[in-house]
Amino acid sequence: MQLVERQSEQFNHLNVHYIKTEKFKTLYFVVKLKAPLHKDTITKRALLPYVLRKGTESYPSEVKLQRKLDDLYGATLSLDGAKKGDYHIISARLEIANDKYIKDEGSLVDDSLALLYELIYRPKVNENAFDKQIFNREKETLKNSIESVIDDKMRYANMRLIDEMCKNERYAIRVHGYVEELEEITEKSLYTYYQNMLLQDDIDIYIVGDFEKSFMQQKIRDYFQREKHEPHIFEKEQIQQLRHKPKIIKEVQEINQAKLNIGYRTLGTIKDNNYFSLQVFNGLFGGFPSSKLFLNVREKHSLAYYAASGIESHKGLLLVVSGIDAKDFSKAHEIIDEQLRAIQKGDFTEENLEETKKQLVNGLLETLDHPNGIVELLYQQDLAQITYPLKEIFTNIHHVTKEDVIQVANQIQKDTVYLLTSKEGEPNEKDNS
């Protein structure tokens, strides 16, 4: 098993991470820009990847930008935004062929880094504003994307659960922004914000591939110059009080399949010693096809079209998602609760435990088979300001005991139940007892 390792350094107000591996015949560059989640900036940040990827100073249209990528032996480029815990992160990714494997080609790294730098620092602008035509088109694209969430009932239900569960918390801010705020943004105000963002955001650069560090180090220094950094002021939120009784929210729409989503507080995050026990717990509870939710709620009782769970590692949330017949709300709710209680009581075998740990390890190995998976795994640690050598992650999973899982399961507390249902199937109030 070949595990990658990385070396990191800070210079020019940048955090640069070199991940040397011979696993890939490509070089993978990622630039990440991080800021605290704020409602008054999230829509601008959501719009920026749409605008930036449509043109730069030297390649002022999507067609010309794509031609340049084609000239770089079919390089691939992507930009997007995401939220992790209480932060919003914009990521720019560029994957190119490693010129070690291209005969008589020696300038590919230079050309690619010049393009990546220009994408971020030299977007297409006119008189201190983003290009109006690009801006208007992409503003409409984002608006359509925001409004279409309601058509994807799985996404919508998960969003609404977070709305209700994390009300008055930073994490409730919607990652795609808000239509009412989008209307107020202009091409000039967006560019002004972007200039401030480049000054204030924490910037991390990751390079994955087979390269000489000294060579790549010099190339990064040549192309990425940052003279000043004025960090965002991050105000920590007050710790949320646990609910004495779970909140139950019902929403009625004309739908065929009801969505029952449940949010729990785990009282632990990636920073805590019990994090790996929590990951094993989630695997047993609803993370895999062998989990209790899948086998009991879906297979044994036929109460769900799907049933699964996942962890938000930076926020300390456990989220259950399921699709049910509305008439089965009470029964499905109770059987989901039973699966948690079963793990809390130790109702699982050592074989169940070992199989779950094996699946977690296999999942991690699959993650390490892709350059972006490696970057995301490392960035998750950097965001939490912790360091686990990759081999230590496998060791920590292996060492989780049944008692560890029981202990972490008993810390988990149900916070919010969200049901998206039809009028015909809307449960009675007595179902909430």
N, C-alpha and C positions, 0 to 999 in steps of 0.2 A: 504494500500500500504506500503510494508516494504522496506525501503531504507537502503542500507548499508552505513556505515561510516568507515573511516580509521584513523589509527594513524601512524605517520611516525617518524623516527629517523635516525640519522647519526652516524655511528661508523665504525671503521676500514676502513675509506675512502669509505664506502658504504652507499647508501640511501635505507633504508628498510621500507616497507609499510605493515602494518598489517590490513587486511580487515576482520573483524569478522562478520560472518553471519551464521544463522542456515538454510539458504535456500538450502544448498547442503549437500549431504552425502559423499562428497569427499573433499580432501585438494588439493589446486591448487597452485603450485609454478611457478613463472616466474622470470627469470633473463634477464635483458635488458642491452645491452652494446651499448653506444651511442658515435658517433664521427661525426665531420663535414664531409659533402660530399666532396670528392676530387677525381678527375679523376684518379690520380696515385695510389689510394688505393682501389677504388670501386670494381675492379675485384677480388682482393684478398678477400675482405669482402664478395663478392658474393659467392666465392668458399668455404669459411670456413664452413658454415653450412653443406654443402655436405660432407666434410671430417670429421668433428667432430662427426656427428651422426653415423659414420660407425664403431667406436670402441674406447675403452679407454684402459688405462693401465691394469686394472683388467679384462676387457671384450673386448679382442682385435679383435673381429669380430662382424659383424652385428647380426649374429645368437646368439652369446653368450650374446650380449647386450639385445637382445629380450628375451632370456630365463630369464635373470635377471628381466626384466620388468614383465614377466609372473609370476615369483616367488613373485613379489610385488603385488599379487592379481590383475594382469592384468593392471598394471599402464601404462599410455600412455605418450609418449615422442615425442616432435617435436622441430625442430630448423628451423629458416628461417631468412631472411633479408628483410628489407623494408626501404623506404625513407619517411620521414615526414618533409616537409619544407626543410630546408637546412641541415638536418641531416640524417645519416644512422644508423639504429638500427638493431642489431642482437638479436633475442629473443630465449631463451631456455625455454621450458614449460614442466612441469611434473605434471601430475594429478594422484593422488593415492586415494585409499579408505581411508576414515577416520577411524582410528582404534578404535574410540569410538563405531563403529558399527560392529566390528569384535571381536568375543569372544576370550579371552585369547591371544590377539595380542597386544604387547606393543612396539615393536621395528620398526614398519613400518616407522615412521617419520625419525628415525635415518638412517635406511637403504636407504631411498629415498633421504635424503639430502646428504648422503655420495656419492650416485650415481650421483646426480646433480652436486655436487662439482667436482667429478672426470671427468665428461663429459666436464666441462669447463677448469679445471686446470690440469688434468692428461690425455690428449689425447694420443692415441697410437703414439709413436715416436721412431725413431731409430737414434742414434748419432746426436741429435739436428736437426732432420728433421722429417716431417710427414712420416708415412709408405709409401714407394714408390708405392706399389701395389694399396693401397687405393687411394693415391693421383692421380695416372695416370688414374684410372678408373673414379674418380669423376670429374677430369678435363675434361675428354671426355663427361661426362654427362652434365656438365655446358655448354660446347661448343655446344652440340646438342640443349640445351634449348635456348641459345642465338640465334642460327641460325634458330630455329623453329618459332620465333616470327613472321617472315614474312608470315608464313602460317596461322596465326590467324589474319585476317585482322582487326578485331575490336581492338585488342591489338596493332597491328602495327600502325594503324592510330592514336591512342591516343598517342603512343610513338613519332611518327613523328610530331604531333601537338606540343608537349612539346619541342621537338628538336628545332623547328622553333620559337615558341613563346618565349622560355626562352634561346635562343642562347646567349652565353657569361655569363649566370647566372649559379650558382651552381646547381639549381634545374633541369637543363637540363641533368645532369649526369645520365646515364642509370643504373637503380638499379641492373640489371643482369650482368653488366660489358661489356667488349669488347673482342672479339675473338683475335684481334691483341695483346692485352696486356696479355691475358691468355697464349699465346704461350711462353711468356717470364718468366712466373712464374715457379719456381722449388719447390720441396717438402721442400727444405732447406730455400729458401727465404720466402715461405709462413709461415713456423714455426717461423722464425725470426720476421716477421711482427706480427704474433699472440702474441708473447711474449711482443712486444712493445704495442700492442693493450690492453692487460690485464693491463698494467701499466698506459696507458693514457686514455682509455675510461672512461666515466662516467658510473657507474654500479648501477642499481636499482634492488632491489629484492622485489617482491610482493607475499604475502601469502593470499589466500582467503579460508575461511572455518570456521568451528565451532571449535575453539581452545582457550586455555587460553593464553593470550598474554605473560605472564611471562614465561610460558613453552616454547612457540615458540621462544621468544626472546633469551632464553639461547641456544636453539638448533641452531639457525642461527649463534650465536656468536661462538658456538663450531665448526661449520663446515666451515664457510666462514671467513677466515682471509685474510685481505689485508693490508700488511705492508706499502705500498707506493702508491702514486697516483701522477703522473705528467701530469696534464690535457693538452689536446690539446689546441693549440692557435687557437682561432676562429676569423677569420678576416671577419668582416661584409662587405657585398657587398654594392656598391653604389646603391641608389634607382634608379630603371630603369625609364627612361623617357617614358611618354605615347606617343603612336604613333599619329601623326596627321591624318593618314589614315591607316585603318587596312591592314595588310599584307595578301596577298592571295597566297597560295601555291597549285599548282596542281601537282600530281604525277600519272603517268600512269603505270598500270599493267594489266595483263590479269585477270580480275575479272568479276564476274557476277553482283555483287551488289556494287555500289559506296558507299564510306564512306565520309560523310560530318561532320567534327568536327570543332568546333569554340571555341576559347579561349578568355575569357574576364578578365580584371583586375577589382577586386571588390573594391580596395582601402581600404580594411579592412581585419583583421585576427581575430583569436580567442581571441587575446588580447584586441580587441577594444570593446567599449560599444555597438556598433551596431551589434555585432556578432549574437545575437539571432534573430534580425530583418532580417539579411542576410539568416539565416537558414529558416525562414518562407518564405522569398522571393523565395528561391530555391525550396521549396515545392510547391509554387504556379506556378513557372515557368516551372520546369521540373523534380522535385524530386519524384512525385507520379503519379499513373495512372489517378488521377483527375486533373493533372496539365495542363497548357495551351499547352505545347509542345505536350503532348500525345493526348489531345482532338482535337487540331486544326491541327497540322502538320500530325499526323498519322491518326486520326479517321475522322475528317471532310473533309480534302482535300486529304487524301490517298496518301500523298507524301513521307511517310517514313515507312519502315518496323519496325523501332523502332526509338524513339526520347526521349532523357532524358538529364538531367543536374545534375552536382554534384559540390561540393565545395572542394577545397584544403584549409583547414582551416588555415594552418600555412604559406602558401605562398600568400594567397589572390587571388586565381584563381577561376573562374567559367568556367567549361568545359561542352560544349554541344556535345553529340555524337548522330549520326543518320546514318541510312542506307537508301539509296535512289536509284532510277533509275538515271543514269548519266544525262539523258536528262532533269531531273527535278531540276538540280542544282540551277538555278537562282530563280525559283519559291519557292523551299524549303528554300533557303537562305533568301529570302524576308519575307516569312511567319514566320520563326524563329525570324527575326528582329521585326516583327509586335508584337509578343508575349511579347518581352521585352518592347517595346514602350507602349503596353497596360497596363502593370503593372506600368510603370513610370507615366502614366496618371491616374492611380487609377481605371482602368477598371477591377474591381473584387469586389465581394460583401462581406459583413460582414460574410455571410454564408460560402463563399469560404475560408475566412480567418480563421474562427473558425474550419472548417473541416480540414484545413491544420495543424493548431496547434494541433488538436486532433491526427492526424496521426503522427506528430513528437513525441508527448508524448508517443503514443503507440509503436513507434519504439524504443524509449529510454527504455521503460519498457521491451521490448523483449531483448534488449541488456543486461539489468540487470538480465535477467533470465539465463545468462551463465557466469561462472567465468571469461573466457577470455574477454567477453564484458565489465565486470566491470573493469578489469585491463586496457584495451585499453582506456576506457573512462577517467580513472584517469591519465593514462600516457600521454594522450593528453594534459591535464592540466599541468602536471609536465614539459612536454617538453616546454610549453609556459611560464612556471614560473608564473602561476596564480592558484587560488584556488576558485572553486565554489562548495560549499556543494551540494550534488546531489539534495536535495529538492529545492535548490535555482535555479537550472537549469529549473525545471518544472515551478517555479514561473516566471522566466524571459521569458520563452516562452509564458506563459499565458498573460503576460502584454504587449506583442507586439501589437501595434495598426496599423490600416490601414495607417495612416500617417507615421509611422515608416518604413513600407515596401516601400511606395512610395519614401521616402527620400533615403533609401539605394539603391533602384533600379536606381535612377537617378545618383548615383555615379559610376555605372558600365559602363565600356568602353570596346568596342570590340577591340581586339588586333590582332588576327590572325585567318584566315580562311584556313583550310586545306581540300583539296578534293583529295581522292584517287579514281581514275576512270579508265575506260577502254579506249582504243584508239577510239573505235567506238563511245563512249559516251562523249568524252572529249569536254567540253563546249568551245565556242568561247570566245575570249578576251572581246567581248562586254558584256558578262555575268558578268564581274567583276565590272562593273560600279556601 
